[in-house]
Amino acid sequence: MAKNGFESMIYKLRDWLREEDNAQYVELEKAEALIEYLSSQEDWLYEDGSSQNYTVYQNLEKNFTS
């Protein structure tokens, strides 16, 4: 469940950053850097992160919302 929550947060944030209507809230360079970071987190999730326990995913998801 925590893994799915973390994965969903990655998709939601990346989609939000890509929406044209939200461009006024985040500078283009920062949005691109965040999208790149989210992609690296997604890669980690499917590789090394695939066998982590739920607290790791919960902590990572909290970092997105803090």
C-alpha distances in whole Angstrom, upper triangle without the diagonal:
4,5,5,6,9,10,10,12,14,15,16,18,20,21,22,24,26,27,31,31,29,31,33,30,30,33,32,33,30,28,28,27,24,23,24,22,19,20,21,17,16,18,17,13,15,18,17,14,13,13,12,10,8,11,12,9,9,13,13,12,14,17,17,17,20
4,5,5,6,9,10,11,12,14,15,16,18,20,21,23,24,26,29,29,27,29,31,28,27,30,30,30,27,25,26,25,21,21,22,19,17,18,18,14,14,17,15,12,14,16,16,12,12,12,10,9,5,8,9,6,6,9,10,8,11,13,14,14,17
4,5,5,6,9,10,11,13,14,16,17,18,20,21,23,25,28,29,27,28,31,28,27,29,29,28,26,24,24,23,20,19,20,17,15,15,15,12,11,13,12,8,10,13,13,9,8,10,9,9,7,9,9,6,8,11,10,9,12,14,14,15,18
4,5,5,6,8,10,11,12,14,15,16,18,20,21,22,26,27,25,27,29,27,26,29,28,28,26,23,24,23,20,19,20,18,15,16,16,13,11,14,14,10,12,15,15,12,11,13,12,12,10,13,12,9,10,13,12,10,14,15,14,15,19
4,5,5,6,9,10,10,12,14,15,16,18,20,21,25,25,23,25,27,24,24,26,26,27,24,22,23,22,18,18,19,17,14,16,17,13,12,16,15,12,14,17,17,13,13,15,14,13,10,12,12,8,8,11,10,7,10,13,11,12,15
4,5,5,6,9,10,11,12,14,15,17,19,20,24,24,22,24,26,23,22,24,24,24,21,19,20,19,15,15,16,14,11,13,13,9,9,12,12,9,12,14,14,11,12,14,12,12,10,11,10,6,7,9,7,5,9,10,9,11,14
4,5,5,7,9,10,11,12,14,16,17,19,22,23,21,23,25,23,22,24,23,23,21,19,19,18,15,14,15,13,10,11,12,9,7,11,11,8,10,13,14,11,11,14,13,14,12,14,12,9,11,13,10,9,12,13,11,13,17
4,5,5,6,9,10,11,12,14,15,17,20,21,19,21,24,21,21,23,23,23,21,18,19,19,16,14,16,15,11,13,15,12,10,14,14,11,13,17,18,15,15,17,16,17,14,16,15,11,12,14,12,9,13,14,11,13,16
4,5,5,6,8,10,10,12,14,15,19,19,17,19,21,18,18,20,20,21,18,16,17,17,13,12,15,13,9,12,14,11,10,14,14,12,15,18,18,15,16,18,17,17,15,15,14,11,11,12,10,7,10,11,8,9,13
4,6,5,6,9,10,11,12,14,18,19,16,18,20,18,17,19,18,18,16,13,14,14,10,9,11,10,6,8,10,8,7,11,12,10,13,15,16,14,15,18,17,18,16,17,15,11,13,13,10,9,12,11,9,11,14
4,6,5,6,8,10,11,12,16,17,15,17,20,18,17,19,18,19,17,14,14,15,12,10,12,12,8,9,12,11,9,12,14,12,14,17,19,16,17,20,19,20,19,20,18,15,16,17,14,12,15,15,12,14,17
4,6,5,6,9,10,11,14,15,13,15,18,16,15,18,18,19,17,14,15,16,12,11,14,14,10,12,15,13,12,16,17,15,17,20,22,19,20,23,21,22,20,20,19,16,16,17,14,12,14,14,11,12,15
4,5,5,6,9,10,13,14,11,13,15,13,12,15,15,16,13,10,12,12,9,8,12,11,8,11,13,12,12,15,16,15,18,20,21,19,20,23,22,23,20,20,19,16,16,16,13,11,13,12,9,10,13
4,5,5,6,9,12,14,11,12,15,14,12,14,13,14,12,9,10,11,8,6,9,10,7,8,12,11,11,14,16,15,17,19,21,19,20,23,22,24,22,23,20,17,18,19,15,14,16,15,11,13,16
4,5,5,6,10,11,10,12,15,14,13,15,14,16,15,11,12,14,11,9,12,13,11,12,15,15,13,17,19,18,19,22,24,22,22,26,25,26,24,25,23,20,20,21,18,16,18,18,14,15,18
4,5,5,9,9,7,9,12,10,10,13,13,15,13,10,12,14,11,10,14,14,12,14,17,16,16,19,21,20,22,24,26,24,25,28,27,27,25,25,24,21,21,21,18,16,17,17,13,14,16
4,6,8,9,7,7,10,9,8,10,9,11,10,6,8,10,8,7,11,12,10,12,15,15,15,18,20,20,22,24,25,23,25,28,27,28,26,26,24,21,22,22,18,17,18,17,13,14,17
4,6,9,8,8,11,11,10,12,10,12,12,8,9,12,10,8,12,14,12,13,16,17,16,19,21,21,22,25,26,25,26,29,29,30,28,29,27,24,24,24,21,19,21,20,16,18,20
4,5,6,7,10,11,11,13,12,15,14,11,12,15,14,12,15,17,15,16,20,20,19,22,24,24,25,28,29,28,29,32,31,32,30,30,29,26,26,26,23,21,23,22,18,19,21
4,5,5,8,10,11,12,11,14,14,11,13,16,15,14,17,19,18,19,22,23,22,25,27,27,28,31,33,31,32,35,34,36,34,34,32,29,29,29,26,24,26,24,21,21,24
4,6,7,9,11,13,12,16,16,13,15,18,17,16,20,21,20,21,24,24,24,27,29,28,30,33,34,32,33,37,35,36,34,34,32,29,29,29,27,24,25,24,21,20,23
4,5,6,7,10,10,14,13,10,13,15,14,14,17,18,17,19,22,22,22,25,26,26,28,31,32,30,31,34,33,33,31,31,29,27,26,26,23,21,22,21,17,17,19
4,5,6,7,7,11,10,8,11,14,13,13,16,18,17,19,22,22,22,25,27,27,29,31,32,30,32,35,34,35,33,33,31,28,28,27,25,23,24,22,19,19,21
4,6,7,9,12,12,11,14,16,15,16,19,20,20,22,24,25,25,28,30,30,32,34,35,33,35,38,36,37,35,34,32,30,29,29,26,24,25,23,20,20,21
4,7,9,12,10,9,13,14,13,15,18,18,18,20,23,22,23,26,27,27,30,32,32,30,32,35,33,34,32,31,29,27,26,25,23,21,21,19,16,16,17
4,6,8,7,6,10,11,10,12,14,15,15,18,20,20,21,24,25,25,28,29,30,28,30,33,31,32,31,30,28,25,25,24,21,20,20,18,15,16,16
4,6,5,6,9,10,11,12,14,15,16,18,20,21,22,24,26,27,29,30,31,30,32,35,33,34,33,32,30,28,28,26,23,23,23,20,18,19,19
4,5,5,6,9,10,10,12,14,15,16,18,20,21,23,24,25,27,29,30,29,31,34,33,34,33,32,30,28,28,27,24,23,24,21,19,20,21
4,5,5,6,9,10,11,12,14,15,17,18,20,21,23,24,26,27,28,27,30,33,31,33,32,31,29,27,28,26,23,23,24,21,18,20,21
4,5,5,6,9,10,10,12,14,15,16,18,20,21,22,25,26,26,25,28,30,29,30,29,28,25,24,24,23,20,20,20,17,15,17,17
4,5,5,6,9,10,10,12,14,15,16,18,20,21,23,24,25,24,26,29,28,29,28,27,25,23,23,22,19,18,19,17,14,16,17
4,5,5,6,9,10,11,12,14,15,17,18,20,21,23,24,23,25,28,27,29,28,28,25,23,24,23,20,20,21,18,16,18,20
4,5,5,6,9,10,11,12,14,15,17,18,20,21,22,21,24,26,25,27,27,26,23,21,23,21,18,18,19,16,14,17,18
4,5,5,6,9,10,10,12,14,15,16,19,20,20,19,22,24,23,25,24,23,20,18,19,18,15,15,16,13,11,14,15
4,5,5,6,9,10,10,12,14,15,17,18,20,19,21,24,23,25,24,24,21,19,20,19,16,15,17,15,12,15,17
4,5,5,6,9,10,11,12,14,16,17,18,17,20,23,22,24,24,24,21,19,21,20,16,17,19,16,14,18,19
4,5,5,6,9,10,11,12,15,15,16,15,18,20,19,21,21,20,17,16,18,16,13,14,15,13,11,15,16
4,5,5,6,9,10,10,13,14,15,14,16,19,18,20,19,19,16,14,16,15,11,11,14,12,10,13,15
4,5,5,6,9,10,11,12,14,13,15,18,18,21,20,21,18,16,18,18,14,14,17,15,14,17,19
4,5,5,6,9,10,10,11,11,14,17,16,19,19,19,16,15,17,17,13,14,17,15,14,18,19
4,5,5,6,9,10,10,9,11,14,13,16,16,16,12,11,14,13,9,11,14,12,11,15,17
4,5,5,7,9,10,9,10,14,14,16,16,17,14,12,15,15,12,12,16,15,13,16,19
4,5,5,6,8,8,10,13,14,17,18,19,15,14,17,17,14,15,19,17,16,20,22
4,5,5,5,5,8,11,11,14,15,16,12,11,15,15,12,14,17,15,15,19,20
4,6,6,4,5,9,9,12,12,14,11,9,13,13,11,12,15,15,15,18,20
4,7,6,5,9,11,14,15,17,14,12,16,17,14,15,19,19,18,21,24
4,6,6,8,10,14,16,17,14,14,17,18,15,17,21,20,20,23,25
4,6,7,8,12,14,15,12,12,16,16,14,16,19,18,19,22,24
4,5,5,9,11,12,9,9,12,13,11,13,16,16,16,19,21
4,6,9,11,13,11,10,14,15,13,15,18,18,19,21,23
4,7,9,12,10,10,14,15,14,16,19,19,20,23,24
4,7,8,6,7,11,12,11,13,16,16,18,20,21
4,6,6,7,9,11,12,13,15,16,18,20,21
4,5,5,6,9,10,11,12,14,16,17,18
4,5,5,6,9,10,10,12,14,15,16
4,5,5,6,9,10,11,13,15,15
4,5,5,6,9,10,11,13,14
4,5,5,6,9,10,11,12
4,5,5,6,9,10,10
4,5,5,7,9,10
4,5,5,7,9
4,5,5,6
4,6,5
4,6
4
